[in-house]
Amino acid sequence: MDIMSIGGVGGKGGIGGDGGSGGPGYRGRDATRYSSGTNGGPGGDGGNGGNGGQGGRGGDGGLINLITSSYDADLLMYLDNYNYKAGVGGIGGRGGSGGSGGPGGPGGSSYSWSESYRNSDGTTSYRSYSNPGGYSGPPGIPGNPGHDGM
């Protein structure tokens, strides 16, 4: 005859929250007749993921109490093993994912224009000009993932 009392398993830890995405970068200024366009700004960095929660504590092993009358005490010699122990702790929750970096801002637009002038022979000619726009900004850096709970 065996007697056993084992505590319950602890609960699983909560999952960490995901990090937020970074915001977009600012737009570059447009070119004019007198200046080139500017580059867009960098995107915002993504937020870090939240850490996973710790697993719950395992339940305590129960108290084994045998009560018998003196007439039935000889039945105790059939007791081979007794076992009481705490339950296993719960597993930790998974850490949240890091947020993505925001997109870079768009570069400013280019600007083009033309001017007319009169040639020596009286005909009209046109000359075209342009100022370049800017480049798009770089994306933001992704956030780090959260740590898994214990």
trRosetta pair geometry for C-beta under 8 A, 3 or more apart (Angstrom, degrees):
i j d omega theta_ij theta_ji phi_ij phi_ji
1 78 4.9 59 10 128 116 98
1 79 5.4 -55 80 -100 103 49
1 80 6.3 149 56 6 46 85
2 79 7.9 112 -100 -156 26 64
2 80 5.9 -43 -76 63 73 99
2 81 4.7 -3 -122 65 93 96
2 82 7.2 170 -164 -86 60 40
2 83 7.3 4 -178 6 105 103
3 64 5.7 106 135 -144 130 140
3 66 7.7 -104 -74 -67 170 114
3 79 6.8 -17 -6 -143 111 108
3 81 7.5 -165 35 100 60 58
3 82 4.6 -6 65 -118 99 85
3 83 7.4 174 93 28 56 62
4 82 7.4 -177 -77 -159 43 49
4 83 4.7 -4 -117 64 82 99
4 84 7.3 163 -162 -76 45 54
5 61 5.5 105 109 -179 88 83
5 62 3.5 -100 175 55 132 100
5 63 7.3 -66 107 40 166 15
5 64 5.5 -168 -2 -64 133 92
5 83 7.5 177 32 96 54 59
5 84 4.4 1 65 -112 95 95
6 61 6.0 -37 -123 -115 33 88
6 62 7.9 -27 14 9 15 89
6 83 7.3 -3 -63 122 93 101
6 84 7.2 -164 -75 -144 46 45
6 85 5.7 -3 -120 61 80 78
6 86 7.9 36 -162 125 64 8
6 87 6.2 101 156 -83 82 72
7 58 5.5 107 105 150 120 89
7 59 3.2 -163 -178 96 101 78
7 60 4.9 155 -88 75 138 15
7 61 5.0 -90 -28 -65 93 43
7 62 7.2 156 -73 -30 67 67
7 85 7.1 -103 12 110 91 49
7 86 4.6 -16 28 -154 138 47
7 87 3.5 -110 102 -18 84 89
8 58 6.9 -170 91 -164 48 67
8 59 3.8 55 39 6 76 136
8 87 4.7 -44 82 -64 23 166
9 58 6.0 -41 -135 -119 33 90
9 59 7.6 -24 1 9 16 93
9 87 5.0 -134 -71 171 34 121
9 88 5.1 -7 -121 62 85 87
9 89 7.9 31 -164 120 64 3
9 90 6.5 102 155 -80 83 71
10 55 5.4 98 109 150 122 93
10 56 3.5 -166 -178 93 95 77
10 57 5.1 172 -102 81 132 14
10 58 4.6 -85 -32 -67 96 49
10 59 7.4 173 -69 -24 64 62
10 87 6.6 156 -30 108 67 111
10 88 6.9 -113 14 107 87 53
10 89 4.5 -6 22 -153 141 45
10 90 3.4 -111 106 -19 89 86
11 55 6.9 -176 90 -166 48 66
11 56 3.6 56 40 3 78 138
11 90 4.7 -33 81 -72 26 161
12 55 6.0 -41 -134 -120 34 87
12 56 7.5 -22 2 7 16 94
12 90 5.0 -142 -75 179 32 118
12 91 5.6 -7 -123 60 83 79
12 92 7.9 73 -166 164 65 3
12 93 6.5 101 154 -76 85 75
13 52 5.5 91 116 154 123 92
13 53 3.5 -166 -173 93 94 77
13 54 5.0 -176 -98 93 131 12
13 55 4.7 -82 -31 -66 95 47
13 56 7.4 175 -68 -25 63 62
13 90 6.5 152 -30 115 68 113
13 91 6.9 -106 14 109 91 49
13 92 4.4 -6 24 -150 144 46
13 93 3.5 -115 108 -17 89 86
13 149 3.8 -96 111 86 164 160
13 150 7.8 94 -37 55 155 42
14 52 6.8 -174 90 -163 52 64
14 53 3.7 57 38 6 80 133
14 93 4.7 -39 86 -59 27 162
14 149 7.7 92 54 -31 53 152
15 52 5.9 -35 -133 -118 36 91
15 53 7.7 -39 -13 12 16 91
15 93 4.7 -143 -75 -179 37 117
15 94 5.1 -1 -126 57 89 84
15 96 6.8 103 154 -74 82 75
16 49 5.6 89 119 154 122 92
16 50 3.5 -165 -172 96 93 78
16 51 5.0 -177 -95 91 136 11
16 52 4.6 -87 -26 -64 97 49
16 53 7.5 167 -65 -23 69 62
16 93 6.4 147 -25 115 68 114
16 94 6.8 -113 21 106 87 53
16 95 4.6 -3 29 -149 141 45
16 96 3.6 -113 111 -18 91 88
16 146 3.8 -102 119 85 162 161
16 147 7.8 102 -38 57 157 45
16 149 7.7 164 -42 -39 99 94
17 49 6.9 -171 93 -161 50 65
17 50 3.9 55 41 9 77 132
17 96 4.7 -15 89 -79 26 158
17 146 7.7 93 56 -31 49 150
18 49 5.6 -36 -132 -116 40 93
18 50 7.6 -54 -24 15 15 88
18 96 4.5 -152 -76 -177 38 110
18 97 4.7 -1 -126 54 98 84
18 98 7.8 -79 -163 2 72 3
18 99 6.7 111 153 -73 84 73
19 46 5.5 92 119 154 124 91
19 47 3.4 -166 -169 94 95 77
19 48 5.0 171 -89 84 135 11
19 49 4.7 -87 -24 -63 93 50
19 50 7.6 163 -63 -22 67 63
19 96 6.5 140 -24 120 65 116
19 97 6.8 -112 23 104 84 56
19 98 4.8 -4 29 -152 137 43
19 99 3.4 -111 112 -18 92 90
19 143 3.8 -89 112 82 165 159
19 144 7.8 97 -33 57 154 44
19 146 7.9 163 -41 -39 95 91
20 46 7.0 -168 93 -160 47 67
20 47 4.2 52 40 11 74 131
20 99 4.7 -5 86 -92 25 156
20 143 7.9 83 55 -21 47 150
21 46 5.7 -39 -133 -115 38 92
21 47 7.7 -46 -16 13 13 88
21 99 4.7 -151 -74 -179 35 109
21 100 4.9 -4 -122 57 93 82
21 101 7.7 0 -162 83 72 4
21 102 6.3 110 153 -79 86 72
22 43 5.3 100 113 149 124 94
22 44 3.4 -168 -173 94 94 76
22 45 5.0 166 -93 80 132 11
22 46 4.8 -85 -28 -63 92 51
22 47 7.7 165 -66 -23 65 63
22 99 6.6 141 -28 121 65 115
22 100 6.9 -107 18 106 85 54
22 101 4.7 -6 24 -156 137 44
22 102 3.2 -110 108 -19 89 90
22 139 8.0 124 71 176 134 76
22 140 3.6 -75 99 70 167 160
22 141 7.8 96 -43 51 153 46
22 143 8.0 163 -45 -38 94 93
23 43 7.0 -170 91 -165 44 71
23 44 4.0 50 41 9 73 137
23 102 4.7 -12 79 -97 22 159
23 140 7.8 82 52 -32 46 150
24 43 5.8 -49 -137 -118 36 89
24 44 7.5 -16 8 7 13 92
24 102 5.1 -144 -74 172 32 115
24 103 5.1 -10 -118 63 87 85
24 104 7.7 22 -162 112 71 7
24 105 6.1 106 155 -84 88 69
25 40 5.2 103 108 151 122 97
25 41 3.7 -165 -176 89 101 74
25 42 5.1 175 -98 91 129 14
25 43 4.7 -82 -34 -67 92 47
25 44 7.5 175 -70 -24 60 61
25 102 6.7 151 -32 113 66 112
25 103 6.9 -107 11 108 87 55
25 104 4.6 -7 17 -157 139 45
25 105 3.2 -109 103 -21 90 87
25 137 4.0 -92 111 69 167 146
25 138 7.9 98 -47 59 153 44
25 140 7.7 172 -53 -47 92 90
26 40 6.6 -174 89 -163 49 71
26 41 3.9 47 39 14 82 131
26 105 4.7 -28 76 -83 26 164
26 137 7.7 68 53 -17 55 152
27 40 5.8 -41 -134 -116 32 95
27 41 7.8 -30 -1 12 16 90
27 105 5.0 -139 -73 178 34 115
27 106 5.4 -3 -124 59 84 84
27 108 7.1 102 157 -79 83 64
28 37 5.7 81 129 163 120 96
28 38 4.2 -158 -163 90 99 70
28 39 5.1 -152 -91 120 135 10
28 40 4.5 -89 -29 -64 93 52
28 41 7.6 166 -66 -23 67 62
28 105 6.6 145 -28 116 69 111
28 106 6.8 -110 18 109 89 54
28 107 4.4 -4 26 -152 143 45
28 108 3.6 -103 113 -27 97 81
28 133 7.3 119 95 176 131 84
28 134 3.7 -101 152 58 166 147
28 135 7.8 94 -32 55 157 36
28 137 7.6 161 -48 -42 99 94
29 37 6.1 -166 93 -150 59 65
29 38 4.6 48 36 23 87 110
29 108 4.7 -11 89 -87 31 146
29 134 7.4 81 53 -14 54 135
30 37 5.4 -40 -153 -108 27 105
30 108 4.4 -163 -82 -172 31 103
30 109 4.6 -4 -127 47 99 86
30 111 6.7 96 158 -55 93 105
30 133 7.0 -37 -139 -120 58 95
31 35 6.3 -153 -148 99 63 61
31 36 5.2 -37 -112 -156 107 32
31 37 3.9 -70 -44 -42 81 80
31 108 6.1 137 -28 124 63 116
31 109 6.6 -110 21 98 84 56
31 110 5.2 3 27 -146 139 37
31 111 3.9 -141 101 2 98 101
31 131 4.0 -175 -179 101 133 109
31 132 6.5 156 -70 84 150 27
31 133 5.5 -111 -15 -87 112 55
32 35 5.2 36 44 42 94 82
32 111 5.6 57 -121 -7 12 171
32 131 7.0 -1 65 52 33 152
33 111 6.3 -107 -62 130 45 137
33 113 5.9 -4 -106 6 101 146
33 129 7.8 64 -145 99 77 129
33 131 7.2 165 -134 -7 17 129
34 131 7.9 -18 61 -55 14 158
35 131 6.6 100 105 -179 25 158
36 131 4.8 -146 -95 175 56 103
36 132 5.2 7 -144 61 108 75
36 133 7.5 -175 -179 -97 76 12
36 134 7.5 114 143 -65 92 73
37 107 6.1 93 127 160 125 91
37 108 3.0 -160 -165 89 110 110
37 109 6.1 174 -90 63 150 27
37 110 6.2 -97 -9 -84 128 43
37 111 7.5 145 -48 -12 97 91
37 131 7.1 138 -16 125 72 98
37 132 6.4 -104 30 117 94 56
37 133 3.7 3 36 -145 152 50
37 134 4.2 -120 122 -19 95 79
38 107 7.4 -152 103 -154 40 76
38 108 5.2 67 43 -4 57 129
38 134 4.6 -2 112 -69 23 146
39 107 5.3 -44 -132 -112 46 96
39 108 7.7 -78 -58 6 13 86
39 134 4.0 -156 -75 -179 36 118
39 135 4.9 -10 -120 55 98 75
39 136 7.5 -2 -163 86 81 5
39 137 6.0 114 152 -77 95 72
40 104 5.4 112 102 153 120 88
40 105 3.1 -159 -176 94 107 80
40 106 5.0 140 -73 71 142 16
40 107 4.9 -98 -20 -67 90 46
40 108 7.7 169 -59 -27 69 59
40 134 6.4 154 -23 113 60 122
40 135 7.1 -104 19 105 84 48
40 136 5.0 -13 33 -148 132 44
40 137 3.7 -109 103 -17 84 93
41 104 7.2 -166 94 -161 39 71
41 105 4.5 44 43 13 69 133
41 137 4.7 -17 94 -79 18 163
42 104 5.9 -47 -131 -115 38 87
42 105 7.7 -28 3 6 10 90
42 137 4.8 -139 -73 166 35 120
42 138 5.0 -11 -118 63 91 83
42 139 7.5 33 -163 121 75 6
42 140 6.3 110 154 -80 91 65
43 101 5.4 104 101 154 123 88
43 102 3.2 -163 -177 92 104 78
43 103 5.0 152 -86 75 137 15
43 104 5.0 -89 -29 -67 92 43
43 105 7.4 166 -69 -29 64 63
43 137 6.7 157 -28 105 64 111
43 138 7.1 -109 15 108 85 52
43 139 4.6 -12 29 -153 135 47
43 140 3.6 -103 105 -22 90 87
44 101 7.3 -172 92 -162 44 65
44 102 4.2 49 43 9 73 136
44 140 4.7 -16 91 -84 26 154
45 101 5.9 -39 -130 -117 41 87
45 102 7.6 -50 -19 9 12 91
45 140 4.5 -155 -79 179 34 113
45 141 4.7 -9 -122 55 97 83
45 142 7.8 -94 -164 -9 72 2
45 143 6.7 108 154 -71 87 73
46 98 5.6 95 113 156 125 87
46 99 3.2 -165 -171 94 100 81
46 100 5.0 157 -83 74 139 13
46 101 5.0 -90 -24 -67 96 45
46 102 7.4 164 -64 -27 68 65
46 140 6.3 143 -26 113 66 118
46 141 7.0 -117 21 101 82 50
46 142 4.7 -5 31 -148 137 44
46 143 3.7 -110 110 -16 91 89
47 98 7.3 -168 93 -160 45 64
47 99 4.3 53 41 9 71 134
47 143 4.8 -10 93 -80 25 156
48 98 5.8 -37 -131 -117 43 89
48 99 7.7 -61 -30 12 13 89
48 143 4.5 -154 -77 -177 37 112
48 144 4.8 -3 -124 55 96 82
48 145 7.7 -146 -164 -63 72 1
48 146 6.8 109 154 -72 87 70
49 95 5.5 98 114 155 124 88
49 96 3.1 -165 -169 94 100 81
49 97 5.0 153 -83 70 136 15
49 98 5.0 -89 -22 -66 95 47
49 99 7.6 162 -62 -25 68 65
49 143 6.5 142 -24 119 65 118
49 144 6.9 -111 22 105 84 54
49 145 4.6 -5 30 -151 137 46
49 146 3.6 -108 111 -18 93 87
50 95 7.1 -164 95 -159 45 68
50 96 4.4 54 41 9 70 132
50 146 4.8 -8 93 -83 26 152
51 95 5.6 -37 -132 -116 42 94
51 96 7.7 -63 -33 13 13 88
51 146 4.4 -157 -78 -176 36 110
51 147 4.8 -3 -124 53 98 82
51 148 7.8 -88 -162 -5 72 3
51 149 6.7 109 155 -72 87 72
52 92 5.3 101 113 155 120 93
52 93 3.3 -162 -169 92 101 78
52 94 5.1 155 -85 73 138 14
52 95 4.8 -92 -22 -65 93 50
52 96 7.6 162 -62 -24 69 63
52 146 6.3 140 -24 119 65 119
52 147 6.9 -111 23 103 84 53
52 148 4.9 -3 29 -149 137 42
52 149 3.6 -109 110 -18 93 89
53 92 6.9 -166 94 -157 44 72
53 93 4.5 49 40 12 72 128
53 149 4.9 -9 89 -84 26 154
54 92 5.6 -43 -130 -111 39 93
54 93 7.9 -51 -19 11 11 87
54 149 4.7 -157 -81 -174 34 114
54 150 5.2 -8 -124 56 90 82
55 89 5.3 107 106 151 118 90
55 90 3.1 -161 -174 94 100 75
55 91 4.9 140 -83 64 138 10
55 92 4.9 -90 -28 -63 89 48
55 93 7.7 161 -67 -25 65 63
55 149 6.4 146 -28 122 65 118
55 150 6.9 -105 16 104 89 52
56 89 6.9 -168 93 -160 43 69
56 90 4.2 50 40 9 73 132
57 89 5.8 -41 -131 -115 35 92
57 90 7.8 -32 -4 10 14 90
58 86 5.1 108 103 152 115 95
58 87 3.4 -157 -175 90 102 75
58 88 5.0 154 -90 72 138 14
58 89 4.8 -91 -27 -65 92 47
58 90 7.5 165 -67 -25 66 63
59 86 6.7 -173 94 -159 40 71
59 87 4.3 45 43 11 75 127
60 86 5.4 -44 -124 -109 38 88
60 87 7.8 -39 -6 7 11 84
61 84 3.9 128 156 166 130 82
61 85 4.7 126 -69 60 138 8
61 86 5.3 -89 -25 -61 84 41
61 87 7.7 160 -67 -30 62 61
62 84 6.1 -116 62 -139 56 117
63 84 7.4 56 -104 -150 21 162
64 82 5.9 -160 84 -170 171 127
64 84 5.7 -146 -20 -53 109 132
66 76 7.0 119 134 -106 151 108
66 79 7.9 -60 -80 -79 165 153
68 72 4.6 -119 -174 88 110 105
68 73 5.6 146 107 -85 126 56
68 75 6.7 -160 -136 53 153 113
68 76 6.7 -148 22 -50 157 106
69 72 5.2 75 55 18 80 96
69 73 7.4 -108 98 -38 42 79
70 73 5.5 -19 -149 -19 39 122
72 75 5.1 -13 172 4 83 121
73 76 5.8 -30 -175 6 57 116
74 77 6.1 -31 -174 9 56 113
75 78 5.9 -44 -175 21 56 114
76 79 5.4 -28 -169 2 57 120
79 82 6.7 6 175 -48 116 100
91 149 7.9 113 145 86 55 99
92 148 5.4 108 106 154 121 82
92 149 2.7 -161 -168 97 103 78
92 150 4.7 112 -64 46 138 13
93 148 7.1 -160 96 -157 42 65
93 149 4.5 53 37 9 67 128
94 148 5.6 -34 -128 -114 41 90
94 149 7.8 -56 -26 13 15 86
95 145 5.3 100 113 153 119 91
95 146 3.1 -160 -168 94 98 79
95 147 4.9 149 -81 67 139 12
95 148 5.0 -91 -20 -62 93 47
95 149 7.7 159 -62 -24 70 62
96 145 6.8 -166 94 -158 45 69
96 146 4.4 57 37 7 72 127
97 145 5.6 -38 -129 -112 38 93
97 146 7.9 -48 -21 12 15 85
98 142 5.2 93 116 155 122 92
98 143 3.3 -164 -166 92 94 75
98 144 4.9 153 -86 68 133 9
98 145 4.9 -89 -25 -61 89 50
98 146 8.0 164 -63 -22 66 60
99 142 6.9 -168 92 -157 45 67
99 143 4.4 52 38 10 73 127
100 140 8.0 107 139 75 57 100
100 142 5.5 -36 -129 -111 41 92
100 143 7.9 -61 -31 14 14 84
101 139 4.7 104 108 149 120 94
101 140 3.1 -166 -166 86 93 72
101 141 5.1 126 -89 40 129 10
101 142 5.1 -85 -27 -60 88 51
102 139 6.7 -172 89 -160 40 72
102 140 4.3 52 35 3 72 128
103 139 5.6 -42 -124 -110 37 90
103 140 7.9 -41 -14 6 13 87
104 136 4.9 107 102 155 118 89
104 137 3.2 -161 -168 86 102 69
104 138 5.0 133 -81 59 132 11
104 139 5.3 -88 -30 -64 86 45
104 140 8.0 168 -67 -28 62 61
105 136 6.8 -171 91 -156 39 67
105 137 4.5 41 39 13 74 125
106 136 5.4 -38 -123 -106 41 88
106 137 8.0 -58 -22 8 11 82
107 133 5.3 114 126 141 108 98
107 134 3.3 -152 -161 96 99 74
107 135 4.6 137 -69 64 142 6
107 136 5.2 -91 -22 -56 89 42
107 137 7.6 153 -66 -30 70 63
108 133 5.0 -152 98 -158 63 84
108 134 4.3 66 28 12 81 106
109 133 4.7 -70 -176 -103 16 133
110 130 6.0 22 165 179 118 108
110 131 6.3 180 -160 90 74 55
110 132 5.3 -49 -109 -149 106 31
110 133 3.9 -89 -49 -29 64 90
111 130 6.7 169 90 -153 47 64
111 131 4.9 7 54 50 94 98
111 133 7.8 121 -16 -69 63 78
112 128 6.6 2 -174 -175 104 101
112 129 6.9 168 -152 90 59 50
112 130 4.1 -20 -100 -100 82 97
112 131 7.9 -162 -73 24 45 57
113 128 7.4 174 96 -150 33 61
113 129 5.7 -11 64 61 76 95
113 130 7.6 155 18 -86 55 53
114 126 5.0 20 169 178 125 110
114 127 6.5 166 -156 83 76 38
114 128 4.5 -36 -96 -97 96 67
114 129 7.0 161 -93 16 41 71
115 126 7.0 159 80 -154 36 64
115 127 5.4 -15 59 59 87 91
115 129 7.3 26 -4 -4 99 113
116 124 5.4 0 -174 -175 114 110
116 125 7.1 157 -153 84 64 37
116 126 5.2 -35 -97 -97 70 75
116 127 8.0 166 -93 17 24 69
117 124 7.3 155 80 -152 29 65
117 125 5.9 -23 64 65 79 85
117 126 7.9 149 18 -97 68 29
117 127 6.9 14 6 -2 113 109
118 122 6.8 -19 -175 -145 105 31
118 123 7.4 158 -155 83 62 30
118 124 5.8 -41 -100 -98 62 65
118 125 7.8 143 -114 20 15 75
119 122 6.8 -36 75 34 79 20
119 123 4.8 0 38 61 121 79
119 124 7.3 -155 1 -86 86 14
119 125 5.6 75 -48 -12 105 112
